[in-house]
Amino acid sequence: MKRMICAILVVVISVLCGCVATPELTQSSQPEESQISGWVENNTASVVNSITKQVDIHDFAQASFTPSFYGFSFEEMNRRYGVECLRSMSESSYSVHKVKQGGYLYQFYDVVDSAYSGIGWFYVTKQLSSADFLTISAGQTTIEDILTIDPSTQIYINIFEADINRFVVSDDVAVYSTSHYLTDGIYEILYKYVDEKLVVDSTSYSPDFRLHIHTANTTVSAKLYDQDFLYDNPLNGELRMAYDLP
């Protein structure tokens, strides 16, 4: 009887305090892929009070390293970093993660037949709007210039510099992109490699927060809930430390 009462208390506490409840799991266990349906997506719980773990953004960028930047499935994100906050929207879902170097990481998922596949991620360290990007000029603005606007751009620079040959086919060809989650939409920048520099080739802006799923040639809504667009963990200099891919 005592064990049963303790188990009930654990369930109640996790539902009240966390974004994600895992009623059938003990503290020492991790959910298997088949248990994804047992997770509860809570769209109202506070991020600040719920998230206790931190993601190393360098480790995440290195581990999820692909030219498409889709990130991980829910199962892989949970296995690597622990998902404590999972949100559900009409067209997609996303998990929220505090980043050790400052800011938040948002991993978006396409939910098909109970499978949560990664479709894109945003690393955000500063609240910005489309007005902050008005000075961008195609053919002139470099990715270093974008870094002065959005500090989280550094992680994209790290990924590119870690394996330039994987992205660059030839000079003056669009080879790279960065995505920026803003207060009023999603801003994407396409770069070409000119004179050993990433230079802006073109930009696109979605005021409706539409995220493009390249593998399906479609878009889904990627607008965060207001309570998740928070930055109580300020950026520090650690983000600018480069990492080496294996």
Residue pairs with C-beta under 8 A, 6 or more apart in sequence:
11 21
11 23
14 21
14 22
14 23
15 21
15 23
15 40
15 42
17 45
17 49
17 50
18 42
18 45
18 50
18 84
18 85
19 42
19 45
19 47
19 50
19 51
19 84
19 85
19 86
19 87
19 96
20 39
20 40
20 41
20 42
20 50
20 83
20 84
20 85
20 86
21 39
21 40
21 42
22 31
22 38
22 39
22 40
23 38
23 40
24 35
24 38
25 31
25 35
30 78
30 79
31 38
31 39
31 75
31 78
33 75
36 74
36 75
36 114
36 115
36 116
37 114
39 83
39 86
40 86
41 86
41 87
41 88
41 93
42 85
42 86
42 87
43 87
43 88
43 225
44 227
45 85
46 227
47 85
47 96
47 104
47 227
47 228
47 230
48 230
48 232
50 84
50 85
51 84
51 85
51 96
51 97
51 98
52 84
53 81
53 82
53 84
53 97
53 98
54 97
54 98
54 99
54 100
55 81
55 97
55 98
55 99
55 100
55 105
56 99
56 100
56 101
57 99
57 100
57 101
57 103
57 105
57 123
57 155
57 239
58 101
58 155
58 158
58 241
58 243
59 243
60 71
60 80
60 81
60 105
61 155
61 158
61 159
61 243
62 162
62 243
62 245
63 72
63 80
64 70
64 71
64 72
64 118
64 121
65 159
65 162
65 163
65 245
67 166
67 167
68 214
69 120
69 121
69 177
69 179
70 118
70 119
70 120
70 121
70 215
71 77
71 107
71 108
71 118
71 119
71 120
71 121
72 80
72 107
72 118
73 109
73 115
73 116
73 117
73 118
74 83
74 86
74 93
74 95
74 109
74 116
74 118
75 116
76 118
77 83
77 95
77 97
77 107
77 118
81 97
83 95
83 97
84 97
85 95
85 96
85 97
85 228
86 93
86 94
86 95
87 93
87 94
87 95
87 96
87 224
87 225
87 228
89 221
89 223
90 221
91 220
91 221
92 108
92 109
92 110
92 111
92 119
92 211
92 220
92 221
92 222
93 108
93 109
93 111
93 116
94 106
94 107
94 108
94 109
94 222
94 224
95 106
95 107
95 109
96 104
96 105
96 106
96 228
97 104
97 105
97 106
97 107
98 104
98 105
98 233
99 105
99 123
99 125
99 233
100 238
101 235
101 236
101 238
101 239
102 125
102 233
102 234
102 235
102 236
102 238
102 239
103 123
103 124
103 125
103 126
103 152
103 231
103 233
103 235
104 123
104 124
104 228
104 230
104 231
104 233
105 121
105 122
105 123
105 124
106 121
106 122
106 123
106 124
106 181
106 224
106 228
107 118
107 121
108 118
108 119
108 120
108 121
108 122
108 211
108 220
108 222
109 116
109 117
109 118
109 119
110 116
110 117
110 119
110 213
110 216
110 220
111 117
119 211
119 213
119 220
120 179
120 211
120 212
120 213
120 222
122 179
122 180
122 181
123 152
123 155
124 152
124 181
124 229
124 231
125 150
125 151
125 152
125 231
125 235
125 239
126 150
126 151
126 152
126 231
126 235
127 183
127 229
127 231
128 149
128 150
128 180
128 182
128 183
129 182
129 183
129 184
130 182
130 184
130 185
130 187
130 205
130 207
132 149
132 150
132 182
133 149
133 180
133 187
133 203
135 141
136 145
136 146
136 189
136 200
136 203
137 200
138 200
138 201
138 202
138 203
139 199
139 200
139 201
140 199
140 200
141 199
141 200
142 197
142 198
142 199
142 200
143 153
143 156
143 157
143 160
143 176
143 178
143 191
143 197
143 198
143 199
143 200
144 157
144 197
146 153
146 178
146 189
146 200
147 153
147 154
147 157
150 180
151 235
151 239
152 180
152 235
152 239
153 178
153 180
154 239
154 240
155 239
156 176
156 178
158 242
158 243
160 167
160 176
160 198
161 242
162 242
162 243
162 244
162 245
163 245
167 175
167 176
167 193
168 175
168 193
169 175
171 193
171 194
171 195
172 192
172 193
172 194
173 192
173 193
174 190
174 191
174 192
174 201
174 202
175 191
175 192
175 193
176 190
176 191
176 193
176 198
177 188
177 189
177 190
177 191
178 188
178 189
178 191
179 186
179 187
179 188
180 186
180 187
180 188
180 189
181 222
181 224
183 229
184 207
185 205
185 206
185 207
185 208
185 209
186 205
186 206
186 209
186 210
186 211
186 222
187 203
187 204
187 205
187 206
188 203
188 204
188 205
188 206
189 200
189 202
189 203
190 200
190 201
190 202
190 203
190 204
191 198
191 199
191 200
191 201
192 198
192 199
192 201
193 199
206 219
208 221
208 223
209 221
209 222
209 223
210 219
210 220
210 221
210 222
211 219
211 220
211 221
211 222
212 218
212 219
213 219
213 220
